[in-house]
Amino acid sequence: QFASAWNGQLVYNDGSLKTDVLWSLSLTTKSTYPSAFGASYNKTAEGDIEIGILQGKWKPESKTLQMKETNSSNSETLFEYTGRLITTDKQLKGVLYIKGMWKSDILGEEGTFVIVKEEEEEATHLSGLWVGETVPDKALEAFMIPVNPIRWTLSILYNGEDRNVFGSGYFDDSADIPNRPLLFYTLLGTFKDGELSFVKVYEQTNETYGYSIEYTGTIEKDTSEDDTWWLVGTWKNALSGAFGNYRCRSQPPSNSSVTHICICHICHKTILP
């Protein structure tokens, strides 16, 4: 799997620049949809930040990607991408980038794109595929609020921006939402002075309208394994009044071509055969 911040450009077929892009993207070995998911970070002319949802299929055997970018407020498809992972090193230890084609039916435009995987440098960003769970507070036990899984693609950028935390996640068992077994949400917030603060906003449906979940916490280095981190803190849903704790762990990178991944429910580490 490859999970990181990615920088690049969309270019028209005539060679002119469409736009620069910044993605937080995970390419996973998950056998079911989505095996690729993440978020695009878009700054508007007014200085606001808009987060697009990336979702699609990653085929590790052929190193090919089919993906779409959707508007989180109405699920409209903004762009479609097809590409291939290319590396300067056969052992996948060199520069990694994805090169391919993009198109936008709503804009009537198309072209090519290249995105480069950012180096894993603690001084510039912390990115990854984060797996864990959110647990309601014991004071809410009578309400039988379920423990919810965390599966996030999230990047923390050390760039001094006000909004420097972004990503996305999803539920693949959202039984409460008719005809939406797969429900995505965006993550956007700030990391400053060692404190993490971000908000989860669901794709808009009648059932999710007005709901947002606020998270606060800290980043902790996993001392048992290199190159992994924990996000630990609290969450609250102001609309429902629910609150509790969360804990999730970044998954170590893997160059394996296996098509499934099993995570221990207790420690959230990969279970190897």
C-alpha positions in Angstrom: 0.0 0.0 0.0 1.0 3.6 -0.6 -0.5 6.4 1.5 0.8 9.9 1.4 0.4 13.4 0.3 0.8 13.8 -3.4 1.6 17.0 -5.4 1.1 17.5 -9.1 -0.7 19.2 -12.0 -3.6 18.7 -14.4 -2.7 19.8 -17.9 -4.9 20.3 -20.9 -4.2 18.4 -24.1 -2.6 21.4 -25.7 0.0 21.5 -22.9 -1.4 24.5 -20.9 -1.9 24.2 -17.2 -5.4 23.4 -15.9 -4.5 23.5 -12.1 -2.0 22.4 -9.5 -3.3 19.6 -7.3 -2.6 18.5 -3.7 -4.0 15.1 -2.7 -4.0 12.9 0.4 -4.3 9.5 -1.2 -4.1 5.9 -0.1 -3.6 3.0 -2.6 -4.5 -0.1 -0.6 -4.5 -3.8 -1.0 -8.2 -4.0 -0.1 -10.0 -6.4 -2.4 -13.4 -4.5 -2.3 -14.3 -1.0 -3.3 -12.7 1.5 -2.7 -9.2 0.3 -2.8 -8.1 3.8 -3.5 -9.5 6.8 -1.5 -8.5 10.1 -0.2 -9.1 13.8 -0.6 -8.2 16.8 -2.8 -7.2 20.1 -1.2 -8.5 23.1 -3.1 -8.0 26.7 -2.2 -10.6 29.1 -3.8 -9.9 32.6 -5.0 -11.5 33.9 -1.8 -9.1 31.9 0.3 -11.6 29.2 1.4 -10.6 25.6 1.4 -12.8 23.0 -0.4 -12.2 19.3 0.0 -13.1 16.9 -2.8 -13.5 13.2 -2.2 -11.3 10.8 -4.1 -12.5 7.2 -4.6 -11.8 4.4 -6.9 -9.9 1.2 -7.7 -6.2 0.5 -7.4 -4.8 -2.7 -8.9 -1.4 -3.5 -7.3 -0.6 -6.2 -9.9 -0.7 -3.9 -12.8 -0.1 -0.7 -10.8 -3.1 1.0 -12.4 -5.6 3.4 -10.9 -9.2 4.3 -11.9 -10.6 7.0 -9.7 -13.1 9.8 -9.5 -13.2 13.1 -7.6 -16.6 14.0 -6.2 -18.1 17.1 -4.6 -18.8 16.3 -1.0 -21.9 18.5 -0.8 -23.8 16.8 -3.6 -21.8 13.8 -4.7 -21.5 15.2 -8.2 -18.5 13.8 -10.1 -16.0 16.6 -10.8 -13.2 14.6 -12.5 -12.4 11.1 -13.6 -8.8 9.8 -13.6 -7.0 6.8 -15.1 -3.3 6.4 -14.5 -0.4 4.1 -13.7 2.1 4.2 -10.9 5.7 4.7 -12.2 8.9 4.6 -10.2 12.5 5.4 -10.8 13.5 2.3 -8.8 12.2 -1.3 -9.5 12.1 -2.0 -5.7 9.6 0.9 -5.3 12.1 2.8 -3.2 12.8 5.7 -5.6 10.5 8.6 -6.6 6.9 7.4 -7.1 4.5 9.2 -9.3 1.2 8.5 -11.1 0.8 9.6 -14.7 -2.4 9.4 -16.7 -5.5 11.0 -18.2 -8.2 13.1 -16.6 -11.6 14.3 -17.9 -14.5 16.4 -16.6 -17.8 15.8 -18.2 -19.5 18.7 -16.3 -16.8 21.1 -17.7 -16.4 19.4 -21.0 -12.6 19.3 -20.5 -9.9 16.7 -20.6 -6.1 16.3 -20.5 -3.2 14.6 -18.7 -2.0 14.6 -15.1 1.1 13.8 -13.1 1.2 13.5 -9.3 4.3 12.8 -7.2 4.3 11.0 -3.9 5.8 13.3 -1.2 8.9 12.0 0.6 8.2 10.8 4.1 9.8 13.7 5.9 8.6 14.5 9.4 9.6 18.2 8.9 7.1 18.7 6.1 4.1 16.4 6.6 2.7 13.4 8.3 0.4 11.4 6.1 -1.0 7.9 6.0 -3.8 5.4 6.1 -5.1 5.5 9.7 -7.1 2.6 11.2 -8.8 2.6 14.6 -12.1 3.3 16.2 -14.3 5.9 17.9 -15.7 4.9 21.3 -18.7 6.6 23.0 -18.2 7.8 26.5 -19.3 5.4 29.2 -21.8 8.0 30.4 -23.8 7.3 27.2 -23.9 3.5 27.7 -27.7 3.5 28.1 -28.1 5.0 24.6 -26.4 2.0 23.0 -24.3 4.1 20.7 -22.1 1.8 18.6 -18.3 1.8 18.5 -17.5 3.0 15.0 -14.4 2.0 12.9 -11.9 4.5 11.7 -10.4 4.2 8.2 -9.0 7.5 7.2 -6.7 8.9 4.6 -5.3 11.9 6.4 -2.4 14.4 5.9 -1.0 16.8 8.4 1.0 19.5 6.6 3.6 21.5 8.5 3.3 24.5 6.2 2.0 27.2 8.5 -1.4 27.3 6.9 -4.5 27.8 9.1 -6.1 24.7 7.6 -3.3 22.2 7.4 -5.1 19.0 8.2 -7.2 17.3 5.5 -8.4 13.9 4.3 -11.4 11.7 4.0 -12.9 8.4 5.2 -15.9 6.2 4.8 -18.3 3.8 6.3 -19.1 0.7 4.2 -22.0 -0.4 6.4 -24.1 2.7 6.7 -27.4 0.9 7.1 -29.1 4.0 8.4 -28.8 5.7 5.0 -31.2 4.2 2.4 -29.5 3.2 -0.8 -26.1 4.4 0.5 -24.2 1.3 1.8 -21.0 3.4 1.2 -20.9 6.8 2.9 -17.9 9.1 2.6 -17.0 12.1 4.7 -14.3 14.8 4.6 -11.8 15.8 7.3 -10.5 19.3 7.6 -8.8 21.2 10.4 -5.7 22.5 12.0 -2.5 21.2 13.7 -0.9 23.9 15.8 1.4 23.9 18.9 1.1 20.1 19.2 -2.7 20.2 19.2 -4.9 18.6 16.6 -8.4 19.9 15.8 -10.5 18.9 12.8 -14.1 18.4 11.7 -15.7 15.4 10.0 -18.5 16.3 7.5 -20.5 13.6 5.8 -21.6 13.6 2.2 -24.9 15.4 2.3 -28.1 13.3 2.5 -31.4 13.9 4.3 -30.2 11.8 7.1 -26.8 13.4 7.5 -27.8 17.1 6.9 -26.4 19.3 9.7 -24.2 16.6 11.2 -20.6 17.3 11.9 -18.2 15.6 14.3 -15.5 17.6 16.0 -12.2 15.9 16.9 -9.4 17.2 19.1 -6.2 15.3 20.1 -2.5 14.8 19.8 0.0 12.9 17.7 2.0 10.2 19.4 5.0 8.2 18.0 4.5 4.4 18.1 7.5 3.3 20.0 7.0 -0.4 19.1 7.4 0.0 15.4 9.2 2.4 13.1 7.4 4.8 10.8 4.0 4.6 12.5 2.1 7.1 14.6 -1.1 7.3 16.7 -3.8 10.0 16.7 -5.4 10.0 20.1 -8.1 12.3 21.5 -11.8 13.1 22.0 -14.8 13.6 19.7 -18.2 15.2 20.0 -21.3 15.5 18.0 -23.0 18.8 18.9 -26.2 18.0 17.1 -26.9 14.7 18.8 -25.1 15.4 22.1 -22.9 12.3 21.7 -19.2 12.4 22.7 -16.3 10.0 23.4 -12.7 9.0 22.6 -10.9 8.0 19.5 -7.6 6.3 18.7 -6.2 5.3 15.4 -2.8 4.2 14.1 -1.0 4.9 10.8 -0.4 1.7 8.8 3.2 1.0 7.8 3.9 1.1 4.0 4.0 -2.1 2.1 5.1 -3.1 -1.3 3.3 -6.4 -1.1 0.9 -7.5 -4.0 -1.5 -9.3 -1.7 -5.1 -8.3 -2.3 -6.4 -8.2 1.3 -5.4 -6.9 4.6 -6.5 -7.9 8.1 -6.2 -5.5 11.1 -6.0 -6.6 14.7 -9.0 -5.2 16.6 -6.9 -4.6 19.7 -3.7 -3.1 18.5 -4.7 -2.1 15.0 -1.6 -3.6 13.5 -1.5 -5.7 10.3 -2.0 -9.4 10.8 0.6 -11.3 8.7 0.1 -15.0 7.7 
